[in-house]
Amino acid sequence: MKLLNLLAISLLLTLFPEGLAMAQNPCKEIKATAEVKNTTNQKDGSVTVTIEGNSHQFRIFLIAPKKEDNRLDLTVEEIKDLSPGDYVLVITEAKEGEFCPKHIKVAIK
């Protein structure tokens, strides 16, 4: 249930970042980038996520165009076998702490 709440909050932050007030103690930004490899057929696209620092202290979630293709709590930094479409990567701390969730929008063509 905690995971679903976290994803719901992350999705709200993605959709309405200016409409939500920051906590009194602002959180630190997760420094991460995503590199996209477009598909050559229908399901061989990939995204490589690079997180600055200790990447094992973070969780990666992939929100896909189709609900059944979502990937939750990934431990790998290369996400393979992706179909064309618009995705959102959500990166959070493995344990709640000082970092804000990071949202990266990517498109597989």
C-alpha positions as CSV (number, residue, x, y, z in Angstrom):
1,M,0.0,0.0,0.0
2,K,2.9,2.4,0.8
3,L,4.2,1.8,-2.8
4,L,0.8,2.8,-4.3
5,N,0.7,5.9,-2.2
6,L,4.2,6.9,-3.2
7,L,3.4,6.4,-6.9
8,A,0.1,8.4,-6.6
9,I,2.0,11.3,-4.9
10,S,4.8,11.2,-7.5
11,L,2.2,11.2,-10.3
12,L,0.5,14.3,-8.7
13,L,3.8,16.1,-8.5
14,T,4.5,15.3,-12.1
15,L,1.1,16.6,-13.3
16,F,0.9,19.7,-10.9
17,P,4.4,20.6,-9.8
18,E,3.5,24.3,-9.3
19,G,0.3,23.6,-7.4
20,L,1.7,21.8,-4.5
21,A,3.6,23.6,-1.7
22,M,7.0,22.4,-0.6
23,A,7.5,21.2,2.9
24,Q,9.1,23.5,5.4
25,N,12.3,21.6,5.0
26,P,12.9,21.6,1.3
27,C,14.3,18.3,-0.1
28,K,17.4,17.8,-2.2
29,E,17.2,17.2,-5.9
30,I,18.1,13.7,-7.2
31,K,20.6,14.2,-10.0
32,A,19.7,11.8,-12.7
33,T,19.6,11.6,-16.5
34,A,18.0,9.2,-19.0
35,E,19.3,8.1,-22.3
36,V,16.9,6.7,-24.8
37,K,17.5,4.0,-27.5
38,N,14.6,4.1,-29.9
39,T,13.0,0.9,-31.1
40,T,13.9,-0.7,-34.5
41,N,10.9,-3.1,-34.4
42,Q,8.0,-3.0,-32.0
43,K,9.5,-3.8,-28.6
44,D,13.3,-3.3,-28.4
45,G,13.6,0.3,-27.2
46,S,15.4,1.0,-24.0
47,V,16.2,3.7,-21.4
48,T,19.4,3.9,-19.5
49,V,19.1,5.8,-16.2
50,T,22.2,7.4,-14.7
51,I,22.0,8.5,-11.1
52,E,24.7,10.6,-9.5
53,G,26.2,9.1,-6.3
54,N,25.2,5.8,-4.8
55,S,22.5,4.5,-7.2
56,H,21.6,1.7,-4.8
57,Q,20.0,4.1,-2.4
58,F,17.3,4.9,-5.0
59,R,14.3,3.1,-6.6
60,I,13.3,3.5,-10.2
61,F,9.7,3.2,-11.4
62,L,8.6,3.3,-15.0
63,I,5.1,4.6,-15.8
64,A,4.2,3.3,-19.2
65,P,1.5,4.3,-21.7
66,K,-0.3,1.0,-21.0
67,K,-0.9,0.2,-17.3
68,E,0.1,-3.5,-17.8
69,D,3.6,-2.3,-19.0
70,N,4.4,-0.3,-15.8
71,R,7.5,-1.5,-14.1
72,L,7.8,-0.9,-10.4
73,D,10.7,-0.8,-8.0
74,L,13.4,-1.6,-10.6
75,T,16.9,-2.4,-9.3
76,V,18.5,-2.1,-12.8
77,E,19.5,1.1,-14.5
78,E,18.8,-0.1,-18.0
79,I,15.2,-0.8,-18.8
80,K,14.8,-2.9,-22.0
81,D,12.1,-4.3,-24.2
82,L,10.1,-1.0,-24.5
83,S,7.5,-0.3,-27.1
84,P,7.1,3.1,-28.8
85,G,5.3,5.6,-26.6
86,D,5.7,8.3,-23.9
87,Y,7.0,7.1,-20.5
88,V,7.7,8.7,-17.1
89,L,10.6,7.6,-14.9
90,V,10.1,8.2,-11.2
91,I,13.2,8.0,-9.0
92,T,12.8,8.0,-5.3
93,E,14.9,7.2,-2.3
94,A,14.9,3.5,-1.2
95,K,14.3,4.8,2.4
96,E,12.5,8.0,3.0
97,G,15.0,10.8,3.6
98,E,16.2,14.0,2.3
99,F,15.6,13.7,-1.5
100,C,12.6,14.8,-3.5
101,P,11.2,12.3,-6.1
102,K,12.7,13.0,-9.6
103,H,10.5,12.7,-12.7
104,I,11.9,12.3,-16.1
105,K,9.7,12.2,-19.2
106,V,11.0,10.1,-22.1
107,A,9.7,9.1,-25.5
108,I,10.5,5.9,-27.3
109,K,10.1,6.2,-31.1
